[in-house]
Amino acid sequence: MRKIISLALCIIMAAFAFTGCLPFTNSANKLTYDEAVQEMNALMKKVNVYKVSSPVLDIYSDDFTEADALSDISVFPITTKGNGEINIEIAADTELSDENAPDDWGNVVAAKFNRERFTLNGKTVSVSIRKITGGEVVTYMRAGAYSPDLYIPSHAAWGKMLDASGIRTITLTERLLGNTGGILISDKVYDKFIEKYGEANMKTVIEATLAGDLNFAYTNPYTSSTGLNMLTMILAAFDESNPLSATAAEKLLEYQRQSPPVAYTTAVLRNKAAKGIIDAMVMEEQAYILTKALSNYVYIPAGIRHDHPVFTFDYVSQEKQDAAKLFIDYCMRDENQKLGTDKGFNRHDDYAGQTPGLDGNGYLEAQALWKKNKNGGVPTVAVFIADTSGSMAGTPLAELKSSLIASSAYINSDSYVGLVSYSDDVTIHLDIKQFDDKQRAYFSGEVKGLSASGSTATYNAVLVALRMLDEAKQQIPECRPILFVLTDGEQNSGWNLGRIKTIVDGMDVPVYTIAYNYRDTGELEELSSINEAVNIRADSDNIVNELRNLFNVEG
């Protein structure tokens, strides 16, 4: 449970990069910002608020490594399990390793291979498939937390990044199954776009976005293969001779000021597209072909090809490497390649690909450059709201405290952070201040001192945090406000959700909610949905991945 919560909170820190100021409302009666503040102040008259006058400074705060913040690799499921005398574990990207069609090509072929009972040196050979994104494998391997026998990412850039990190790869094949990454442009704007810009490629898409003619969004380049591919092509569009130059960085900063926020999953992109928030986005071709909801988009391949190279490593025994070649040869059989074609792969074979000209270190630098500029120079201002009601007593609160302290390492020092707790009443532990070393130490000290008792006045705490954000906005007009609510149960004291919804909507503050051991999260989901944030369940096996990724992009 500690690992799950820790990762969940890690991803919260990553959430510091995703939230943008793209207000969403489905109400014709949306309050203006000033009206929302006026309503908030009226409700605050019935909220009891206490303030810690002398917060605790934790001068003994522990340092946490990246590995400390990762969940156990078992949260990424084994979707095919082999039982041969020589069994090879394959970390395969999600478009190959899902349990369900159409993203199950790897599992279908692996199950067939295992049934045929191939042998090597008199020993039976089998394969096991672990479902995990290419970026997650790089994260885990660089942290020393995972060592698969084979690695099948969407494209070769991830392998280059491992080589640059001192993990030597051995390429067994450059193409297991063909695919491309690219850009989707809505039918509604495509013709007008072509009429003005001549052709659709990354350079013209970025030009149109900067001109206000297109709303283009991409995915997290730390986990998404398409996101990494398109990020490097964006940088190349800014400076073809050197995508990592000061010129490219300056233009990326300008671009991020105007573009929609990066999405941590493709599903988020689809939701934003359905609501009309974006009209262009990134996507792998296989996903585009098989997603009927995207039939009103035009697909343009861009960047490097996504041909699913297969890597092994110098730490893998020669016997396992030889066994792996048996599996690769099996994958190359005509019937298995045809199956891949049926599942949306092996299209656009005439597309040779475009390269940004980066080696492994270059891709790592591109990620770092993006992380530095992803908010377009606009600082994040966040308040963490911790539930300290009676039901959190014992293990839940202990886990929340240790996880929150560990994950605070992912908050950038140029962000601004405050801390609130609540039960029957609300306590302001830390006013919003820049998250420098001193504020970090106060944050750690106050979190360690949290104790649990009383009822659950969740929305009273949200009102207090909103007022803190409003006060901070007076000092920092250009900022990204965010709230994080961490709770294990529904509100049973104070104001209810219905009473504060219009205030949250009018102030355009995304509220990320993290539910601990709490299944009925309907209200939390509703609260998060007001301004395009997310609800995360901390007792779910998958929550750790989503939270860590969310915080990595936001931190």
N, C-alpha and C positions, 0 to 999 in steps of 0.2 A: 504494500500500500504506500510506503514511504517513497518508493521509486516512482510510482504512478503520479502521486501528488507533486513530487519534485519536478517531474518532466512537465506536468501540466503547468506548474508555475513558471518553469523555464520558458515555455512557449508564450506565457503571458508577457514575459519581458520582450519576447520577440514581437509581440503584438504591437510594440511601440513603433513598427514601421509600416503597418498595413493601413491604419486608420487615416483616412483623409477627410477633408472637409467637403464631402459630397452629400449635402442634406437630402434626406428622403422622407417624404411624407405621403400618406394615402388619405389625408384628411383635408377637406375643403376649408376647415375651420382652424387651420394651423395657427398657433400663436406666433407673434413676432418675438424676437429675442427679448426685447424690453418687456413685452407683456408677460412672457414666461418668467422672467426674473421677478416681476411684480407679484405674480401668483405664487412663486416659490417663497418670497418673503412673507406673504400672508399666511401660508401653511406653517412656516417656521415658528410662528408665535406659539404653536402647540407642541413644539419639539424641545425636549430637555437636552441641552448640550453642555458638556463639561470639557475642559481643556487642561492638558498636562502642562503645568507651568515650567517644570524643569525636567525635560526628557532625559532619559538615561543614555549616556555616551558609552557605547561598547568598544572599548579600546582593544579588546581581545578577540574581535571578530575573526572567524576562521576564513581562510582562503579555500575556495572550491575550484577543482579542476573541471574541465569540460566533461570528463568521464563521470564525475560525481553527479552531474545533472542529467545524464542519460539513463533512460529506463533499461531494464534488462532486454536483451535482444529478443527474448521470447514474445515481446509484445508485437513483433512482426511475425505473423503466423507461418508455420510450415504447411503449405497447401498440398503438397504431395510428399509422402514419406516413403523412402526406400529402405529395404531391409537386406540388401545384398552383403556379401562378405567384404566387398569394397563398395562403400557408399560415399557418394560425392554430394556435398551440400552446395547448392547453387543459389546465390543471391540474385534474383531475377526481378527486373523492373515490373511495375504493376500492370502494364498492358499485356504482359505475358503470363503473369502468375496469379491472377485472380481465381477464386473458386468458381466463378460463374462466367458463362459465355457473354460477350465475345472475347473477353480479355483473358481467356484460359488456355491459349495455344500451348504455352509451356507445360502446363499441367496435363493436358490431353496427351501430348507427345511423351512426356516423362512417364505417365502411367502405362502407355503402350510399351515403351522401352523396358520398364521394370517387369512387365508380364512376360516378355520374351526371354528373360533370364540369360542375358549375354554373359560370357565368361572371359576372364583374362588370367592367364597362368593358372588355370584350373579353379579360379575363384569367381563366384557370381558377382556381377556388377549391377549397381542400382544408383538412382539419383534421388535426392530430396530437393524440393523447391521451397525457398523462403520468399514470401511476397514482401518486397521492400523497394522503395524508390532508389534510383541511382545516387541521388544526393545524400540520402540517409546512409548508404553504404560508405560513402566517402567520409562522412561525419564520424561514424562508428569506428572505421578502420584507422583514421587519423588519431582518434582518441585511444586506440589500443583496446577497444571494447568488443571487437568482432573480427573473426578471421575465417571467411568462407573459403571453400576450395575453388569455386568458380564464381565469376561475377559477370552478369549480363545486363549492362545498363542500356539505355536507349541509344547513346552515342559515345564516341571515343573520348570526348573531352574529360569525362570523369576518370577514365584510366590515366590520362595524362596528369591529372591532378594528384592521383595516388603516386605516380612515379616521382613527381616533384616533391612529394611529402616523404620520400625515402622508402616507399612500399613498392618494390619492383614488380611490375606486371609482365606477364608473358602472354602475347596475343595468340590464341588458338585459331581464331578466324575473325576477319574484319567485318563479315556480314553473316549473321545467322538468319535474319529475317528483315526484309527491306521496309523502310518507312521514311517519312520526312516530317519535319516540323515546319510550321509556317504561320501565316497571318489569315485570319478570317475577317472579311468586310461585309457588312450587312448589304443585302440587295437594295435597301432603301437609299443608301448613299453611294453605292459603288459606281454607278454610271456617272453621277456628278463628279465623283472623285477622279475618275479616269479622264473625264472631259477637261478638268482643270490641271491635273498633274501628269497626264500622259500614260503612265504605267504604274502598276502597284508593286512596290518593293519596300524594303525597310526604310530606305532613305526618303522616299516620297510619303510614306505613312508618318514618319517622324515630322517631316516638313508640314504635313497637313495638320498634325496634332498641335504643333507649335503655333500654327496659323488659326487654330480654333475651328477647323473644318472637320475634325475627326476626334472622337474620344476613343483612344486606343489603350488597352490594358494588358498587362502580362503577369505571369505567375512568379512565385518566389524562386529566385535563381540559386538558392541554397539547397533546394530539394527537387525542384521541377527541371527536368531535362530541357523542355521547351523554353522555360523561363531563362535558364542559363544561356541557351543557344541564342535567343532573341536579345537578351541583354548585351551580349558581346557584339551582335550585329548592330544594335543601336549605337554602341560606342564606336564601332567601325564607320557607321554612317556619319558620326560627328568628326572623326579624324581617321581617314582610311590609312594613312601612313603610320599612325601610332594610336590605336584605340585606347591606350592607357595614358595618353598625354594630358597635360594641364588643360589644353583646349577641349578635349573630350570630356574631362571631368567638369569643367565649367558649363559646358552645354548640357551635360546630364543633369546638373543641378538646376539649370533653367527648365529643362524638360520636366523634371519631377515636380516643379512648382505648378505646372499646368496640367499634368496628366492625372488620370484617376489613380488611386492608390494601388499598389501591387496586391494581387490576390494570392492567398496561400494555397488555394486549390483551384483546379479547373471548374469545379462545381460552383464556386463563388463567382467566377467569370460568367458562367451560363446564367446564374440568377440575376446578375447585374444587367446582362444583355436582355433578358426577358423583361426587365423593368424599364428598359430604354435608357439606362444610365451610361452604357457604352455601346458603340456601334462597330468596334473593331477589337480583336483580341487574338491571342496566340492559341495554337492548338496543334496536336499531332494529327497527321492526315488520317491515320487509322480511326482515331476517335471521331473525327469529323465525318468520315464516311458512314459510320455506324450510329451516329446520333441524329435521329430524324428531326429533332427540335432545331437543328442547325442547318436544315436544308435551304433556308432562306439567306445563307451566307455564301460568299465566294471564297474559295480557298486558294492561297498563293504560297507555294513552298518557298522557304527562305532559310538561310544559314547552312550549317553543316547537315549532312544526312543523318538520319536516325536508323542505322542499319543493324543495331544490336550486336556489336562486337562481343566476343567471348574472351575473357581474361582469366588466367590462372596466375599463381604467384610463386616466387622462388622458394617459399616455405612449404609448398605442397609437394608431397613425395612424387617420384617419377612414376610409380605404380598408379597413383591417382590421376596423374596427368595423362597417362596412356589410356586409362579407363574413360577419362573425359573425352578423349578423341573418338572413342566408340560412340558416345552419345551424340557428339557433334555430327559425325558421319550419318547417324540415324536421323537427325533433324534435317539433314540435307536431302533425304530421299524425296522423290517427286511427290509422293502422296502427302508427306508432311508439309512440304512447301505449298502444295495446293490448298491444304487445310489453312495455312497462313493467309493465302490469297482470299479464301472464303471469309476469313475473319478480318479483312480490311487491310492486310499488309501487301507488300510487293507491288505497290502502285508507283507511278512517277519514276520508273527506273531510268527514264531519260534525263532526270534532273541530276546533274553532277555535284551539286552543292556549292556553297559559297563559304569561304573560310575567313575569319577575322585575323588570321595569321598569328595566333597565340599558342604558346606552349603551355605546359601544366602550370608553371608559376604565373603565367599571364592570366589564365582563367581564375586562379586564386586571387590575384590582384584585382581582377574585374569584379569579383564578388565583394572584396573589401571596399573598392571604389564605390560600388553601388550602395553598400551599407552606410557609408559616410554621407552620401548625397541623396539617399532615398526619400528623405522628407523635404527635399527642396529647400533646405536651410531654415525650415520652420521648426522651432523646438516643440517637443512633446511635453504637455503638462498633464500629469496623471495623479489621481488619488486612489489608493488602495483601501477598500472597505472590508474589514475582517469581521465576520460573525463570531461573537464571543458569548452567545446564549448558552444556556445550560446543557443543551444537547451536544455541544462541541467539547464538553469537558473530557479530559483523558486523552486517549489516543488521537481523535480527530484534530484537536487543537495543537497537540504536540507535533503532529505531522505537518499541519499548516505552518506552524512557526519555523520548523527546520527547513521546509521547502521554500518558504518565502525568503528566508535569509539567503539560502543557496542561490536561488534564482535571481536575486537582486544584482548579482554579478553581471547579468545580461543587460542591465539598464545603462544606457550611455550617460556619461558624466555631464553632457550638455542638455539632458532632460531635466524636468522639474517634477518633484515627487512629494506628495503628502500622504499621511496615514491616519485612518479613522477606524475605530472599532465600535461595535454596538451590541446591545442586548435590549433591555427595556429603554435605556437612554443611549445617547451617542457621545463618544469621547473622541476629541481631536488630539491625537498623539503628536503629530507633526504638521505644522503649517507647510504649505507648498514652498519649497526652496530648490535651488539647483542641486542636483544629485552629485555633489562633489564628495571627497573622502569623508568630510565631517558629517554631511547629511546621511551618507551611507552608514556611518557608525551610529548615529542617532536612530536611524531606521532599524538597524540590527538590535540595538538596545531596547527599543520600545516593543518590537515584535517579540523578543525573548520574554518580556514581562507580561504579555497578555494572559488573562485568566478568564474562565468561563462561568457564567451564572445568568439566570433570568430568562426573559422572553426574547422574541425575535422581531424587532422593529426595523426591518430591512429598509423600507422606503423612507423612514425618517432619516436613516443614515445616508441614503441617496440624496435627499434634499440638502443635508449638511455639506456633502461633498460637492454638489452642484454650486452651492453658495461659495465654497472655497475656490472652485474653478472660475466663477464669475469675478471674484476679487482678484485672482491671479491675472485674468484677462485684462483688467484695468492697467496692470503693470506690464503685461506682455501681450499687446493687442494681436500680433500675428503669431498664433500658436495652434497646436493641435490638442484639444482637450480630450481626455479619455478617463473613464471610470472602470475600475475592476471590482466586482462584488464577489466575495468568496464566502459561501454559506452552505449549510447542510440541511436546510429546511425552509418551509414557506413562512411568510410573514404571519405573525399572530398577535401583533401589537402595533399601535400607531397607525399612520396613514396607510391606505392600501394602494395597489398598483393603479387602479382606475383613476385615482385622484391625482397622481403625479405624471401620468403618461403624456399629457399635453405639454407639461413643463419640460420633460426630457426632449420631446419632439421639437419644441420651440427653441430650445437652447442648442439643438443639434449636437448633442454630446453622445458619442458611441458608448454603450455600457456593455462591457464583456462580463459575463457571469460564469462563475466556476462553481459547480455543484458537487459537494462532497457526500458520497454515500447517500444520494438523494435521487430517486427515480422520477418522481412526479415533478418535472421541471417545466411544466407548461407556462407558469408565470415568468420564470426566468428567461425562457425562450422568447416570450412576448416582450419582455423588457429589452432584451438584446436586439430584437428585430426592429425596434423603433428607428434606430439610426444605423442599420446595416452592420451591427457587430455580431458576435456569435455567443452561443451558450455551449459550455464544455462540461461533460460529466466526468468527474475525477475518479469514479469507480469503474470506468470503462477501460478495457485493455488498450483501446486506440487513443484515449484522451491524451496520453503522454506525448504522442507524436504530434497531434494537432496543436497542443499547447506550446510545445517547444518551438515548433515551426512558426507559430503565431508570434511568439515573443522574439524569436531571432530576427524576424523582419521588422518588428516594431522597436527593437532595442537599440 
